Amino acid sequence: MDIRTLTDIYEVTCGIDRHAAMKYKKGGKWHDISVAQFRDTVRHFSTGLRTLGVRPGDRVAILSENRPEWTLADMAILCAGAVTVPVYPTLLGWQIEYILNDSGCTVIICSDPTQLDKVLEIRSHCPSMQHVIVCDPPSQSLPDRVMSFGQVTEAGKAEEEKHGRARFDELRAAAKADDLATIVYTSGTTGNPKGAMLTHGNIASNVQTTSRLLPLQPGWTALSILPLSHIFERMIDFVYLYNGVCIAYAEDVTKVADNLQEIRPQVF
């Protein structure tokens, strides 16, 4: 199937049967995320974002290291007609604040308590930001207007059970090639970071061209090691999804050698 948009990839990858859509390591063991889990989590999280007030064209930031929730959230944002703003987890609070305000983000998704603390410190300086979502919530109770990734997913599931999935399908199918998909910020070494505005078609065309050049096979496993905040690894992850390749997320750069031996991927 030819693709015009990144949301087309969601439809394609959900129809490719394989042992898993993703893998991640936790507690010393590798865990699979099945195609059905990928399909449903994206749909429910996307619907959950809508229950928080996210509308087509809104900006949603992701402040996280590589992990399955990064890609799940990215696809969910796009399927809601919104725009993903990647933020490097290595940035300091004031650098994150600039990107959130420059892009006008209404929601930010962060990985863990460390990233959450950065966001809470700058929250009062980001007037457009309405909600914070954390993948691994802290052990204590969550602050006001902070939800866990799981809570948003469950809220979306409840909304779908009540009203059906028609709105999700409508928004996913409504995306056009020239619609804005993401704003990717430069490093800012010569001044403030600049936001590169990339459309669905910009990235989808790269995905199709790369797929013609690489002999990827459904059911293969790929190890994802470069930061998803950079457009290169993110585009390649879309290539993997489009071709039915299982994405295994490396623990971090210091563990790549170990992860290669454990996963034995066909490509990375």
Secondary structure, 3 states (H helix, E strand, C coil): CCCCCHHHHHHHHHCCCCCCCEEEEECCEEEEECHHHHHHHHHHHHHHHHHCCCCCCCEEEEECCCCHHHHHHHHHHHHCCCEEEEECCCCCHHHHHHHHHHHCEEEEEECCHHHHHHHHHHHHHCCCCCEEEECCCCCCCCCCCEEEHHHHHHHHHHHHHHHCCHHHHHHHHHCCCCCEEEEEECCCCCCCCCEEEEEHHHHHHHHHHHHHHCCCCCCCEEEECCCCCCHHHHHHHHHHHHCCCEEEECCCHHHHHHHHHHHCCCEC
